[in-house]
Amino acid sequence: MDPTVRAAPAVITDIEDFIDDASGSSYAMDSGAAAVQWAALTSAPGVQLRPLPDPFEPLLRLYERGGSGFSFANGFIDFGMIMVPRGNFRKHLSLAPVVGLDDRALDAVDAAGWARFNRAKHDAAH
């Protein structure tokens, strides 16, 4: 949008070092750096953007809650315990969020995911 607006290189290095120590995920490092660049842009004087949700908020919530390792494989985003099909972003455009990003909603999603994981692990053992 404005290539002259950049986050401080030291901040980017700190983010990348932190993520490298936490997970080593190159995808997480790239997206973390992009989130910091986005924040620099949105806080720059005179920048006016449409009033849309922060595009990095879902990813930042993932990191805040301990998720950090993911990769792209065979048309899926692989989060370790769950794989989400990739697709054309236009098919997923909606003003309504798919899931709330508050702790209560995410706790429910996590609990359901762990329940499925434990059932599958139990079924595989028997």
C-alpha positions in Angstrom: 0.0 0.0 0.0 2.8 2.4 0.9 6.2 0.8 0.6 7.8 3.8 2.5 6.0 2.8 5.7 7.9 0.1 7.4 8.3 -1.3 10.9 11.6 -0.8 12.6 14.0 -3.5 11.5 14.9 -4.2 15.1 11.3 -5.0 15.9 11.0 -7.4 12.9 14.2 -9.1 14.1 12.9 -9.4 17.6 9.6 -11.0 16.3 11.4 -13.4 14.1 13.9 -14.4 16.8 11.0 -14.9 19.3 9.0 -17.1 16.9 12.2 -19.0 15.9 12.9 -19.9 19.5 9.2 -20.7 20.2 8.5 -22.9 17.1 11.0 -22.5 14.3 8.1 -22.2 11.8 9.1 -20.1 8.8 5.4 -19.5 8.1 4.9 -18.2 11.6 8.0 -15.9 11.2 6.8 -14.6 7.9 3.2 -13.9 9.1 4.4 -12.4 12.4 6.6 -10.0 10.5 3.7 -9.2 8.1 1.5 -8.5 11.1 4.0 -6.0 12.5 4.4 -4.3 9.1 0.6 -4.1 8.9 0.5 -2.5 12.4 3.1 0.0 11.3 1.0 0.9 8.2 -2.3 1.3 10.1 -0.7 3.5 12.7 1.2 5.8 10.3 0.0 9.4 10.2 -2.4 10.1 7.4 -3.2 6.5 6.6 -6.9 5.9 6.1 -8.1 2.4 5.5 -11.6 1.0 5.2 -13.1 0.0 8.6 -12.5 -3.7 8.2 -11.4 -6.2 10.9 -7.7 -6.6 11.4 -6.7 -9.4 8.9 -4.0 -10.7 11.3 -6.2 -11.0 14.4 -7.2 -14.6 13.9 -3.5 -15.6 13.4 -2.3 -13.6 16.4 -5.0 -15.2 18.6 -3.7 -18.6 17.3 -0.2 -17.6 18.5 -1.4 -16.2 21.8 -3.1 -19.4 22.6 0.1 -21.5 22.0 -0.4 -22.5 18.4 2.6 -21.7 16.2 3.5 -24.5 14.0 1.7 -24.9 10.8 2.6 -25.8 7.2 1.0 -26.0 3.8 0.6 -29.5 2.4 -1.4 -31.1 -0.3 -4.0 -28.4 -0.5 -4.4 -28.1 3.3 -3.1 -25.9 6.1 -1.7 -28.4 8.6 -1.9 -27.3 12.2 -0.7 -30.6 13.6 -4.0 -31.9 15.1 -6.2 -30.6 12.3 -5.9 -29.9 8.7 -8.0 -27.2 7.1 -8.6 -27.3 3.3 -7.1 -24.4 1.4 -9.3 -22.8 -1.1 -10.1 -19.6 -3.0 -10.4 -16.8 -0.5 -13.3 -15.4 -2.4 -15.4 -18.5 -1.4 -14.9 -17.6 2.2 -15.6 -13.8 2.1 -18.2 -12.9 4.7 -19.0 -10.1 7.1 -20.0 -12.7 9.7 -17.0 -14.4 11.4 -16.8 -18.2 11.1 -16.0 -18.4 14.8 -15.7 -15.8 17.6 -12.2 -15.0 18.6 -13.0 -14.5 22.3 -11.5 -17.0 24.7 -14.8 -18.7 25.5 -15.5 -19.4 21.8 -12.0 -20.6 21.2 -12.0 -22.7 24.3 -15.1 -24.5 23.0 -13.4 -25.1 19.6 -10.3 -26.4 21.3 -12.3 -28.7 23.6 -14.2 -30.2 20.6 -10.9 -30.7 18.7 -9.3 -32.5 21.7 -12.4 -34.6 22.1 -12.2 -35.7 18.5 -8.5 -36.4 18.8 -8.9 -38.5 22.0 -11.8 -40.5 20.4 -9.7 -41.2 17.3 -6.7 -42.2 19.5 -8.9 -44.4 21.6 -10.5 -46.1 18.6 -7.1 -46.7 17.0 -5.9 -48.4 20.2 -8.9 -50.8 20.3 
